Amino acid sequence: MTDRGDSVGDLIRHWRRMRRRSQLDLALEAGVSQRHLSFIETGRAQPSREMVGRLAQVLAVLPREANALYIAAGLAPVHRERRADDPELAAAMAAVERILVGHEPNPALAVDRHWTLIRANGAAARLMGMVDPALRTPPVNVLRLSLHPQGLAPAIVNFREWRAHVLHRLGREAENSADPVIARLIEELAAYPVPPGARPLNRPSGLAGGGIAVPLELATSTGVLRFLSTTTVFGTALDLGLAELTIESFFPLDDFTRGAMAGT
């Protein structure tokens, strides 16, 4: 997330450097001369709406940051931002609710760009009931809730492995968005202590799906539950809230977990 007081040229130069692109490289892919791109970056030329959109696309700028480019260029933003409870989003949020409920009896939840909880199904709510009530006071950050010493951390058997997976994912998000909130969250989560009894990182990882995914292993009163998580995003949504909404769904990795979640 960049400073909204910057000029459009400053922002384009910022994202070009973030993406490690030269002026010539970016200009060629955007179909503009390097001279014109240089003029845009230095403020000697003002980009058109089409040019801002083209540069945002080539630089893989996220919708919120694309809006900042349009605004800095004196243009109306492309993406609207409405609250999740806005009546105009009722149909979309009802669809999210159906997805979450349809994933029962397995956990699923919806979060915003900062991993703040928006919705959770019953199975996810029951797992979150294992943590300190203070961490469940809105607004709830689901990553803090999972890795905090008073959260799910003591129950995560593969805590080191899971936290490394979470931090790696957040690192990619920070690179894509330059969001200081995500950067601070990374620092916070990385500083949490490893709970006693967590499995050493140098043990076999037991990666699911042929070694391409990290499972979440939770110790409960009924035994160890093993889940694989998947992510669903609404990448083509014109509303910022929907574009940044993520649904995290957890699938059982073994028959024991499947049976435990089904109550059999």
N, C-alpha and C positions, 0 to 999 in steps of 0.2 A: 504494500500500500504506500503510494508515494505522496509527497506533499502537494496538496491541491492548490497551493499558491504558486507552483512552478508554471512556467510557460509551456506551451505545447512542444516547443523545440527541446526544452530541458527534459520533458518527460520522454520524448522519443529517443533522445540520446541516452537517458537513463536505462530504458528498456533494451536499447540496442547493445549497450555494454553489459547489461545483465544476461543477455542471450549470447554474448561473446561474438557479436557480428560486427564486421567492419562496415564503414559507410558504403564502400563499393559493393560488397556482398548484399547488403540490405537493399540498396538501390536497384541492383540487377533483378533481384527476386520481386521487388515491388513494381518493376516496370517504370522506373523514373531515373533521371540522370543523377549521378553522384553530386553534381553541382547543385541541382535543385534540392536534394536531400540536405546538403550542407547548409543551404540558405534557410531551409525550414528549421534545422537545429539551432542556427544562430539567430533566428528571428527576422531574417531579411525577407522571408517569404512566408505567407500564411497558407497552410494546407486546406484543400477543399474537404468537404464531408467524405467524398469518395476516397481521397488520399488518406485521410485519417483511418477510415475503415480498412483500407488495403494494408497500411502499415501495422495496424493492430492485429490483423489476421496473420501477416507474415511473422510478426514478433510473438505470436501465440499469447497475446495479452488477454487476461481473464476479463469477463464482462464488466466487473466493477472498475477495473483499471482502464478499460476501453472507454467507459463513461467519462473518466477523468480526462482522457485525451480529448474527447469531443468538447467537454466544458472548457478546457484550457484553450481550445481553438475558437472559442466563442460560439460553439454550435450546441444544439439541443442534444442531450444524451439519448442513446438508443434504448437502453434498458431502464424500465421503471423499477421502483422498489416499493413494495407494499408489505405491510405486516402480515404475518401468517393468519391472523384473524380477520383480515380485510374481506368483506362480503364478496368482492370480485374474485377472490382466490378460493372461495368455498368449494367449488368443484374439484380444483386441484388438490386441496388439502383432504377432501373426502377420498380421493384416489389414493393418496398417501396412507390414509387410515386403513383403506381396504387392503393395501399391500401388507401393512404391518399385521393386521388381524389375520389375513390369509396365510401368514407365515407361521401361525400357531400350529403346534405347541412349542415351536422353537423361537428363540429370542430374535427380535428385530427392533431397531430404533431409527429415528430420523434426527439428524443434527444439522446445524447451520455451519457456516464457513469456519467458525472458531470452535467447533465441536460442542456447542451448547445444545442441550437436549431440547428438541421440539415436540416429539411424540415418542412413545414406547408402547410395545404391546405387553400383554400380561406376563408372558414368559420373561421378557427383559426386566419388567418391573419387579418380579420376584427375585431375580438375581441381584438387582440393585438394592433390594431390601436387606441384603447381607451386610451392607456397609453402614458406617456411622451416619446417623440422621443429619448431622451438620452438612455432610457432603451432598445430601439429597435436597437441600433447601435451594429453591430456584434463585438465580439461574444455575442449572446443573451442567458442569463441564464433564462429559462422559470419560475423557481421558484422565482427568484428575481423579475422578471417582474410581477408575480402574487401577491406577498406579499409585495412589496415595497410600501411606502406611495405615490410615484408618479406613481405606477403601477396600477394593477387592484384592489388593496386592498380596496380603498374607495367604490368600487362597489360590493364587496363580502359581502353579507348580513350576512352570517354565518362565518365571518372571523375567530373568535376564534376557532370554530369547525374545519374549513378547515385547519387552520394553525397547529392545534394539529394533525390532520390526516397526513399532509405533514411531520411534524417533526418526527412523529412515524415511518413513512415509511423510512425517511432518517436515522433514528437511526438504523433500521435493516440493511440498506445498509452499514452504517459505521461499524457495527459489522461484516458483511460478508467480507468487503474489507479492513478494517483498513486504508482507504484512507484519508489522512489529508485534501484533498480538500473538501471532503464531511463533515468532522468534522468542518472545518471553515465555510462552508455554513450553517450548523446547527446553529452555534453560531450567524451568521449574521441574519438569518431569525428569530430566537428566540428573537432577540433584537429589531425588528421592532415594532413600536407602534401600538396599536389597533386603527383603524380609528374611528372617531366619528360616531355614529349611528349603529355600529356593534351590532348584536344581542347578548345578554348575553349568556354565555355558559350554565347557569343553566336552560335555557328554554328547552322545549322538543326539542330533536335533529332532529326529522323528518327523521331518518335514512331510506334510501331506502333499498329495497330488504329484508324486514323483520328484519331490524336492523343490517345488516352485512356490509353496505357501507355508506360512508359519501358523500352526494351530494354537488355539487358546485352550490351556488345560487348567480346569478349575477343580480344586479339592472341595467336596461338599460332604455333608453327613451321610449321603448315600454312596459316595465313591467319587472317583475323578471323572469329570465330564470333559470331553474333548470336542472342540468346535473348529470349523473352518469358516472364516468370515468372507463375505463378498460385498461389493459396493455397487449401488445403483445411483446414478446422477441424472438430472434433467438438463443435459447440456445444451439443448436447443431452446430452452425457455427464455422468453424476452423479459420476464420479471426477474430482477436480481435475486430475490429471496428464493425463487424456485430454481434458478440456475445454480445457486450455491447450496441448495439442499442436497443432503446425502442420506441415503438409506443404507444402514449397515445390517446385514442379515447373517445370522449364524446358523450353520448346518451341522448336525451331528456327524462325527467322524467314525463312530463305531456303534455296534449294536447296543452296548450298555448305555451310551449317552442317548441314543434314539429311544430306548425303552424308558429311561429315566424321565425324559422330557414328555413322553406320552403318558407317563403315570402307570406303566405296566410293570 
